[in-house]
Amino acid sequence: MPNILSRLRTMCWAWTTVILILAASFGHAAAADTLRIGTLPVVDTLPLLVGQTENLFSEQGLQVELTPFQSALERDAALQSGKLDGYFGDLLNTVLLIRSGQKLKIVATAFHTHPRHRMFGIVTAPGSGASSPADLKGRQVAISRATIIEYLLERILAAEGYGPDHVAKLEIKKIPVRLQMLLADQVPAALLPEPLLTLAESKGARVVADDRRLDTSETILALDAGRITGDATLAARFLAAYRQAVDRINRDPEAYKTLLVERTRFPMPVKERFRVPVFPDPQPPSPEDVAAVQDWLQQNGLIDTRLAYDAIVRVDQP
């Protein structure tokens, strides 16, 4: 009898060990499929929101956790401290992060300029008297320096036939402050994103030039390079779900306005006036877009050497 009891105890311990190992294994697998994505409360994050709320990511075996930040600075700090597995950002900032040692790879363009949907523009104050880019000669335009905002200002001016010295750049980093000062006629002009352009127009300001004439990636999605390397299917599954979200939005953009209003920093007074944009198929930014950003960064003394395209962008797209 003691031998039988001893054998039973041994078998129980063996099965307990197997169960614990399997539980640990399944727990590890679930954790491996979790993606923590840092976002900003802006219009072009809408496909991420749709992918999450309509369970498109979970259908691909992914648990995507979207963490909104009020500023790019806060988002980048979380990324650099290892709290995120990827982020929504812009091409310029991503190049700088990768150069600083952050292991990131861009997997897709989130928003590309579109001839029918502006996303950024130069807007003049209600009392400025400026109604065209020509009227801004030598006048201040509020921006944030060394960011996508300054880069797009110069690209928009160039599309209108003007060099970067056509205007005087005024540093006002916080976008809400930039808008307030514009509407109070404390600055003659500013570069703003949508839907704040539409809000400014509703209060008497005038958009004199915008990004619709450009042909460039503006915002992107990037994932941790180690995660992509460790799981060859991860980026493909993420992009498959994201592509579904883009397709759903583009079939009926206005159907997603309520979600946009609820989950982003959207000004309620322009809810009816603003039109939800169409989104691009999630392809990586072109080599020309990446080269243009690195050219600008070099010209402005923000980098001294260039990175190869495949050091920035995931090139083995599905």
Helices and strands as residue ranges (DSSP letters): H 2-32, E 34-39, G 43-45, H 46-53, H 56-59, E 63-68, H 72-80, E 86-90, H 91-99, E 104-112, E 120-124, G 133-136, E 140-143, H 148-159, G 164-166, E 168-171, H 175-183, E 189-193, H 196-202, E 206-210, G 211-213, E 217-224, H 225-230, H 234-251, G 253-256, H 257-263, G 268-270, H 287-299, H 309-312
